[in-house]
């Protein structure tokens, strides 16, 4: 669609309206993500297909799920019967509640061969209450795992060793992550949504390699979006000797964000995406109930700098663990691995353009040197111009005193050569030594 604009003022107004609309969409998407993280409203399924999907659960999951309508309060009629598509659910819940009441009232069974003791008195009950008061509480890891965030971390073919180590480090630091085989280059990015569905993952970190030297990272909330594409630079892995910190495997990290994340709408959306991907869910089966390291996301030079630090208990100082890398934002899409563009970084420069500018600068230096040489050759070939004598040059000249020329007619006497008197004696001694040796 082409809009006819009368002048630059109207064009500026239209661009401002479009930019404001994009910012509203970014903020709405961030609010939607935040609502999903805190547990949004459940929808009531209607129809046979939705009920079947709710009963069977997602693809690849062994446990079956009940439809969402069974978990919501159902309105009842005057006769006490439940109204709605699933009438059997409240009756089932009531029957289960009755069974629990009867089980609580039923006395506990006694084991075979156990002695029959006297019935507990009020005094014994008070003693048990006092013991329970000072009882050690259960460990933190025995809580209920509610946040079922699962992150799929994998890559395309053609990555180098450094990218492979970075991917393995992220899997080590994130106990709620899953791995998969490398994706073929010919496949389109929309296939990743199906892979995440089969792996029962709702978040994805995908490393895309191009030209065996450029690395791109996709962060996506599958399958409904949004997703962000970054250029990864300055990668340093856990195996490097410069990183001296250490942390417990599977421990939950703290997430530290730069204050600039709350000023711009696209940074607010990225902050929510980072929180849901990098934070380990509480009571995760593979996680440890300790907090001993922190992930920091800092915005500097229009880029996001990722660092991982160990928290030392003695003085709460920080020691870097690794890995470290820099994310240069390219675009934010409304869908998962595609869709309408919500934000495009105006400061982004592609690696191909960066390499082209470096080559052009080197070519400009070479061209400049070549031009200097050509100018020097032309100057040498030019005929020298004769400058007329200046009569004022002789004013400051002072004549020197003329010395008489002396001509030597007699040959100078030769100097006497003084010979070393010790030399002949040394020669005689050497001859005598030779004679003694021959005689012996």
C-alpha positions as CSV (number, residue, x, y, z in Angstrom):
1,X,0.0,0.0,0.0
2,X,1.4,3.4,-1.1
3,X,0.4,6.6,0.7
4,X,0.5,9.9,-1.1
5,X,2.0,12.6,1.2
6,X,1.6,16.3,0.6
7,X,4.8,17.4,2.3
8,X,7.6,16.4,4.7
9,X,5.5,17.5,7.7
10,X,2.8,15.1,7.0
11,X,5.4,12.3,6.3
12,X,6.9,13.0,9.7
13,X,3.5,12.9,11.4
14,X,2.8,9.5,9.8
15,X,6.2,8.1,10.8
16,X,5.6,9.3,14.4
17,X,2.2,7.5,14.5
18,X,3.8,4.3,13.1
19,X,6.6,4.5,15.7
20,X,4.2,5.0,18.5
21,X,2.1,2.1,17.4
22,X,5.1,-0.1,17.3
23,X,6.0,0.9,20.9
24,X,2.5,0.1,22.0
25,X,2.7,-3.3,20.5
26,X,6.1,-3.9,22.2
27,X,4.7,-3.0,25.6
28,X,1.6,-5.1,25.0
29,X,3.8,-8.1,24.1
30,X,5.9,-7.6,27.2
31,X,2.8,-7.5,29.4
32,X,1.5,-10.7,27.7
33,X,4.8,-12.5,28.4
34,X,4.8,-11.2,32.0
35,X,1.2,-12.5,32.4
36,X,2.2,-16.0,31.1
37,X,5.1,-16.1,33.6
38,X,2.9,-15.3,36.6
39,X,0.2,-17.6,35.4
40,X,-2.5,-16.1,33.2
41,X,-6.2,-16.9,33.1
42,X,-7.1,-20.4,31.9
43,X,-9.4,-20.8,29.0
44,X,-12.4,-23.1,29.0
45,X,-12.1,-25.6,26.1
46,X,-15.2,-26.2,24.0
47,X,-15.7,-28.9,21.4
48,X,-14.5,-32.4,21.0
49,X,-11.1,-31.5,19.5
50,X,-10.1,-29.2,22.4
51,X,-11.3,-31.7,25.0
52,X,-9.3,-34.4,23.3
53,X,-6.2,-32.3,23.2
54,X,-6.6,-31.3,26.9
55,X,-7.0,-34.9,27.9
56,X,-4.0,-36.3,25.9
57,X,-1.6,-33.4,26.6
58,X,1.1,-32.0,24.4
59,X,3.0,-34.2,22.0
60,X,5.8,-36.1,23.6
61,X,4.4,-35.9,27.2
62,X,3.6,-39.1,29.0
63,X,1.2,-37.6,31.5
64,X,-2.3,-36.7,30.5
65,X,-4.0,-33.4,31.3
66,X,-7.5,-32.7,32.3
67,X,-9.4,-30.0,30.4
68,X,-9.2,-26.5,31.7
69,X,-13.0,-26.4,32.4
70,X,-12.5,-29.1,35.1
71,X,-10.2,-26.8,37.1
72,X,-12.7,-23.9,37.1
73,X,-15.8,-23.4,39.3
74,X,-18.9,-24.5,37.4
75,X,-22.3,-22.9,37.9
76,X,-25.0,-25.1,39.2
77,X,-28.7,-25.0,38.5
78,X,-31.6,-25.1,40.9
79,X,-31.6,-28.9,41.0
80,X,-27.9,-28.9,42.0
81,X,-26.7,-30.3,38.7
82,X,-23.7,-28.8,37.1
83,X,-24.2,-26.7,33.9
84,X,-21.6,-26.6,31.1
85,X,-19.8,-28.9,28.7
86,X,-18.2,-31.1,31.4
87,X,-20.9,-32.0,33.9
88,X,-19.1,-35.0,35.4
89,X,-16.1,-33.0,36.7
90,X,-17.8,-31.5,39.9
91,X,-19.3,-34.8,40.8
92,X,-15.9,-36.4,40.5
93,X,-14.4,-33.7,42.7
94,X,-17.1,-34.2,45.3
95,X,-16.6,-37.9,45.4
96,X,-12.9,-37.5,45.8
97,X,-13.5,-35.1,48.7
98,X,-15.8,-37.6,50.4
99,X,-13.1,-40.3,50.0
100,X,-10.6,-38.0,51.7
101,X,-12.9,-37.3,54.6
102,X,-13.6,-41.0,55.2
103,X,-9.8,-41.8,54.9
104,X,-9.1,-39.2,57.6
105,X,-11.7,-40.5,59.9
106,X,-10.6,-44.2,59.4
107,X,-8.0,-45.4,62.1
108,X,-4.5,-46.4,60.9
109,X,-3.8,-50.1,60.3
110,X,-1.5,-51.8,62.7
111,X,1.4,-53.8,61.3
112,X,1.5,-57.6,61.8
113,X,3.3,-58.7,65.0
114,X,3.3,-55.2,66.5
115,X,2.5,-54.9,70.2
116,X,-0.8,-53.4,71.1
117,X,0.0,-50.2,73.1
118,X,-2.3,-48.2,75.3
119,X,-4.3,-45.4,73.8
120,X,-2.6,-42.0,73.7
121,X,-3.6,-39.7,76.5
122,X,-3.8,-36.0,76.6
123,X,-0.4,-35.8,78.2
124,X,1.2,-37.8,75.4
125,X,-0.5,-35.5,72.9
126,X,1.0,-32.4,74.5
127,X,4.5,-34.0,74.5
128,X,4.2,-34.8,70.7
129,X,3.1,-31.2,70.1
130,X,6.2,-29.9,71.9
131,X,8.4,-32.2,69.9
132,X,6.8,-31.0,66.6
133,X,7.4,-27.4,67.7
134,X,11.2,-27.9,67.6
135,X,11.3,-30.2,64.6
136,X,13.7,-29.4,61.8
137,X,11.8,-28.2,58.7
138,X,11.9,-30.2,55.5
139,X,14.5,-29.2,52.9
140,X,13.7,-26.5,50.4
141,X,13.9,-28.9,47.4
142,X,10.8,-30.8,48.6
143,X,8.5,-28.0,47.3
144,X,6.2,-28.3,44.4
145,X,7.5,-27.6,40.9
146,X,5.0,-25.3,39.3
147,X,6.9,-23.2,36.7
148,X,7.3,-25.8,33.9
149,X,9.7,-23.7,31.7
150,X,11.8,-25.8,29.4
151,X,14.4,-24.3,27.1
152,X,15.6,-26.1,23.9
153,X,19.3,-25.2,23.1
154,X,20.7,-26.4,19.8
155,X,22.3,-25.0,16.6
156,X,22.5,-25.3,12.9
157,X,25.3,-27.1,11.0
158,X,28.5,-25.3,10.3
159,X,29.4,-23.9,13.8
160,X,33.0,-23.8,15.0
161,X,34.5,-25.2,18.2
162,X,34.0,-22.0,20.2
163,X,30.3,-21.9,19.5
164,X,30.0,-25.6,20.4
165,X,31.7,-25.0,23.8
166,X,29.4,-21.9,24.4
167,X,26.3,-24.0,23.7
168,X,27.5,-26.7,26.1
169,X,28.3,-24.2,28.8
170,X,24.8,-22.7,28.6
171,X,23.3,-26.3,28.9
172,X,25.5,-26.8,32.0
173,X,24.4,-23.6,33.7
174,X,20.7,-24.1,32.9
175,X,19.3,-27.3,34.4
176,X,15.9,-26.7,32.8
177,X,17.4,-26.9,29.3
178,X,17.2,-29.7,26.7
179,X,19.4,-30.6,23.8
180,X,18.7,-31.7,20.2
181,X,20.7,-32.6,17.1
182,X,21.9,-29.9,14.7
183,X,19.4,-28.6,12.2
184,X,20.0,-28.8,8.5
185,X,20.7,-25.5,6.7
186,X,18.1,-26.3,4.1
187,X,15.3,-26.4,6.6
188,X,13.4,-23.2,7.4
189,X,13.3,-21.6,10.8
190,X,9.6,-22.3,11.2
191,X,10.5,-26.0,11.7
192,X,12.0,-25.1,15.1
193,X,8.5,-24.6,16.5
194,X,7.6,-28.2,15.7
195,X,10.9,-29.4,17.2
196,X,10.1,-27.5,20.4
197,X,6.6,-29.0,20.5
198,X,8.0,-32.5,20.1
199,X,10.6,-31.8,22.9
200,X,7.8,-30.3,25.1
201,X,9.7,-27.0,25.3
202,X,8.1,-23.5,25.4
203,X,11.4,-21.5,25.0
204,X,14.2,-21.8,22.5
205,X,17.8,-20.7,22.1
206,X,19.0,-21.3,18.5
207,X,22.5,-20.6,17.2
208,X,22.6,-20.0,13.5
209,X,26.1,-20.0,11.8
210,X,26.8,-18.3,8.5
211,X,29.9,-18.4,6.4
212,X,31.6,-20.4,9.2
213,X,32.6,-17.1,10.9
214,X,29.4,-15.2,11.8
215,X,27.2,-16.4,14.6
216,X,23.6,-15.4,15.2
217,X,21.5,-16.2,18.3
218,X,17.7,-16.5,18.2
219,X,15.7,-16.2,21.5
220,X,12.1,-17.2,21.1
221,X,8.9,-17.9,23.0
222,X,7.4,-20.8,21.1
223,X,5.0,-21.1,19.4
224,X,3.2,-17.8,19.6
225,X,6.2,-15.4,19.9
226,X,7.8,-13.0,20.3
227,X,11.3,-13.7,19.1
228,X,14.6,-11.7,18.9
229,X,17.6,-12.1,16.6
230,X,21.1,-11.1,17.8
231,X,24.6,-11.1,16.4
232,X,27.0,-12.8,18.9
233,X,30.4,-11.2,19.4
234,X,33.4,-11.6,21.7
235,X,32.8,-15.1,22.9
236,X,34.7,-16.5,25.9
237,X,33.9,-19.9,27.3
238,X,34.1,-21.6,30.7
239,X,37.3,-23.6,29.7
240,X,39.5,-20.5,29.5
241,X,42.0,-20.0,32.2
242,X,41.1,-16.4,32.8
243,X,37.9,-17.4,34.5
244,X,38.8,-18.4,38.0
245,X,35.3,-18.5,39.6
246,X,33.2,-21.6,40.3
247,X,29.6,-22.4,41.3
248,X,27.5,-25.4,42.1
249,X,26.2,-27.3,39.2
250,X,22.4,-26.8,38.9
251,X,22.2,-23.9,41.4
252,X,19.7,-21.1,40.7
253,X,21.2,-17.8,39.5
254,X,20.3,-14.2,40.3
255,X,19.5,-12.0,37.3
256,X,20.9,-8.5,37.3
257,X,19.7,-6.0,34.7
258,X,20.9,-2.6,33.7
259,X,18.5,0.3,34.6
260,X,18.3,1.1,30.9
261,X,16.1,-2.0,30.4
262,X,13.2,-0.1,32.0
263,X,13.5,3.0,29.9
264,X,12.9,1.7,26.3
265,X,9.9,-0.6,25.3
266,X,12.0,-2.9,23.2
267,X,14.5,-3.4,26.1
268,X,11.6,-4.1,28.5
269,X,10.4,-6.9,26.1
270,X,13.9,-8.3,26.0
271,X,14.2,-8.2,29.8
272,X,11.0,-10.3,30.1
273,X,12.4,-12.7,27.5
274,X,15.7,-13.0,29.3
275,X,14.0,-13.6,32.7
276,X,11.8,-16.5,31.3
277,X,14.7,-18.1,29.5
278,X,17.7,-17.8,31.8
279,X,16.0,-18.1,35.2
280,X,15.9,-21.6,36.7
281,X,12.4,-22.5,37.8
282,X,12.0,-23.0,41.6
283,X,11.9,-26.6,42.8
284,X,13.1,-27.9,39.4
285,X,14.1,-31.6,39.8
286,X,17.6,-31.0,38.3
287,X,18.2,-27.8,40.2
288,X,19.9,-27.2,43.6
289,X,18.3,-25.0,46.3
290,X,21.3,-22.6,46.5
291,X,22.1,-19.2,45.0
292,X,25.8,-18.8,44.5
293,X,26.1,-17.0,41.1
294,X,24.6,-14.1,39.2
295,X,23.9,-13.4,35.5
296,X,24.4,-9.7,34.6
297,X,22.9,-8.1,31.5
298,X,24.5,-4.6,30.9
299,X,23.7,-2.2,28.0
300,X,26.9,-0.5,26.7
301,X,27.6,0.8,23.3
302,X,24.1,-0.1,22.0
303,X,24.9,-3.8,22.8
304,X,23.9,-6.2,25.6
305,X,26.9,-7.6,27.5
306,X,26.4,-11.0,29.3
307,X,28.5,-11.9,32.3
308,X,28.4,-14.7,34.9
309,X,29.9,-14.0,38.4
310,X,30.4,-16.1,41.5
311,X,29.1,-14.7,44.8
312,X,31.8,-15.2,47.5
313,X,30.2,-15.8,50.9
314,X,32.9,-14.1,53.0
315,X,32.7,-10.5,51.6
316,X,30.0,-10.8,48.9
317,X,32.6,-10.0,46.2
318,X,32.2,-11.2,42.6
319,X,34.6,-13.4,40.7
320,X,33.8,-14.1,37.0
321,X,33.0,-17.7,36.1
322,X,32.1,-17.5,32.4
323,X,30.9,-17.7,29.7
324,X,30.9,-14.2,28.4
325,X,29.6,-12.8,25.1
326,X,28.1,-9.6,23.6
327,X,24.7,-9.5,21.9
328,X,24.1,-7.0,19.2
329,X,20.3,-6.7,18.6
330,X,19.2,-7.0,15.0
331,X,15.3,-7.3,15.0
332,X,12.4,-8.2,17.2
333,X,9.6,-10.2,15.6
334,X,6.0,-10.6,16.8
335,X,5.9,-14.3,16.0
336,X,8.2,-17.2,16.7
337,X,11.1,-17.1,14.2
338,X,9.3,-14.7,12.0
339,X,6.2,-12.5,11.6
340,X,5.8,-8.7,11.6
341,X,8.9,-6.7,12.7
342,X,8.3,-5.0,16.0
343,X,11.7,-3.3,16.3
344,X,14.7,-2.9,14.0
345,X,18.0,-1.7,15.4
346,X,19.1,1.4,13.5
347,X,22.7,1.2,14.8
348,X,23.2,-2.4,13.6
349,X,25.9,-3.0,11.0
350,X,26.1,-6.4,9.3
351,X,29.4,-8.4,9.4
352,X,29.5,-8.3,5.6
353,X,29.3,-4.5,5.6
354,X,31.9,-4.3,8.4
355,X,34.4,-6.4,6.4
356,X,33.6,-4.4,3.3
357,X,34.4,-1.1,5.0
358,X,37.7,-2.6,6.3
359,X,38.7,-3.6,2.8
360,X,37.8,-0.2,1.4
361,X,39.9,1.6,4.1
362,X,42.9,-0.6,3.3
363,X,42.4,0.0,-0.4
364,X,42.2,3.8,0.2
365,X,45.5,3.7,2.1
366,X,47.2,1.7,-0.7
367,X,45.7,4.1,-3.3
368,X,47.1,7.1,-1.4
369,X,50.6,5.6,-1.2
370,X,50.5,4.9,-4.9
371,X,49.4,8.5,-5.7
372,X,52.3,9.9,-3.6
373,X,54.8,7.8,-5.6
374,X,53.3,9.0,-8.9
375,X,53.6,12.6,-7.8
376,X,57.3,12.1,-6.9
377,X,58.0,10.5,-10.3
378,X,56.4,13.4,-12.1
379,X,58.4,15.9,-10.1
380,X,61.7,14.2,-11.0
381,X,60.8,14.2,-14.7
382,X,60.1,17.9,-14.8
383,X,62.9,20.2,-16.1
384,X,64.6,22.3,-13.5
385,X,64.0,26.0,-13.7
386,X,67.0,28.3,-13.6
387,X,66.7,31.0,-11.0
388,X,68.3,34.4,-11.7
389,X,71.1,35.5,-9.4
390,X,70.1,37.8,-6.6
391,X,72.5,40.8,-6.2
392,X,71.7,41.1,-2.5
393,X,73.1,37.6,-1.7
394,X,76.7,39.0,-1.5
395,X,75.8,41.5,1.2
396,X,76.3,39.2,4.2
397,X,79.4,37.4,2.9
398,X,82.6,38.1,4.8
399,X,85.9,37.4,3.0
400,X,88.2,35.0,4.7
401,X,92.0,35.6,5.2
402,X,94.1,34.2,2.4
403,X,97.0,32.1,3.6
404,X,100.3,31.9,1.6
405,X,100.7,28.6,-0.3
406,X,103.8,26.7,0.9
407,X,105.4,24.3,-1.6
408,X,107.6,21.5,0.0
409,X,110.6,20.8,-2.3
410,X,112.6,18.4,0.0
411,X,111.5,14.8,0.8
412,X,110.7,14.3,4.4
413,X,113.0,12.1,6.5
414,X,111.8,8.5,7.1
415,X,111.3,7.4,10.7
416,X,113.7,4.8,12.2
417,X,112.1,1.3,12.7
418,X,112.8,0.0,16.2
419,X,113.0,-3.8,16.3
420,X,111.9,-5.9,19.2
421,X,115.0,-7.4,20.9
422,X,113.0,-10.2,22.6
423,X,111.8,-11.7,19.4
424,X,115.0,-13.5,18.3
425,X,115.3,-15.0,21.8
426,X,111.8,-16.4,21.6
427,X,112.6,-18.0,18.3
428,X,115.8,-19.7,19.7
429,X,113.8,-21.1,22.7
430,X,111.2,-22.6,20.4
431,X,113.9,-24.3,18.3
432,X,115.6,-25.7,21.4
433,X,112.2,-27.1,22.6
434,X,111.7,-28.9,19.3
435,X,115.1,-30.4,19.4
436,X,114.6,-31.8,22.9
437,X,111.3,-33.4,21.8
438,X,112.8,-35.1,18.8
439,X,115.7,-36.4,21.0
440,X,113.3,-37.7,23.6
